[in-house]
Amino acid sequence: MAQKLRLGVVYDFRNPPESGMRTQDLYAAVMEQVVWLDGLGLDLVWFTEHHFVDDGYLPSWIPVAAAMAARTQHMRFSCDVCLLPFNLNPAVGLACEVESPAPFWHEPISSGFSCSPAG
């Protein structure tokens, strides 16, 4: 059985200071673009996340994906690698973070995971 071809976009939300764009305006523009792409029939939004950088790189993709899911009809959301929090039970914390916006998900979300031992 042939599988459906998925088409989508990837966002990192990087916004270096020299861009001159306010972070709020960048997020609003990306949100409008995703709504527009949903209407065109694209069906996948992929995120990258990074931490501790000063150019606005997306530090957590799940809240952004939940906001986008609330405004779209068909999009699937995913992340290349989701860094598990460095706490005693990272799986439970991540499960709670993903489950909170569950009413908005159109399809299952997917992600790769990475964890580094605490130093």
Buried (B, 14 or more C-beta within 10 A) or exposed (E): EEEEEEEBBEBBBBBEEEEEEEEEEBBEEBBEEBBEBBEEEBBBBBBBBBEEEEEBBBBBBBEBBBBBBEEBEEBBBBBBEBBBBEEEEBEEEBEEBBEEBEEBBBEEBEBEEEEEEEE
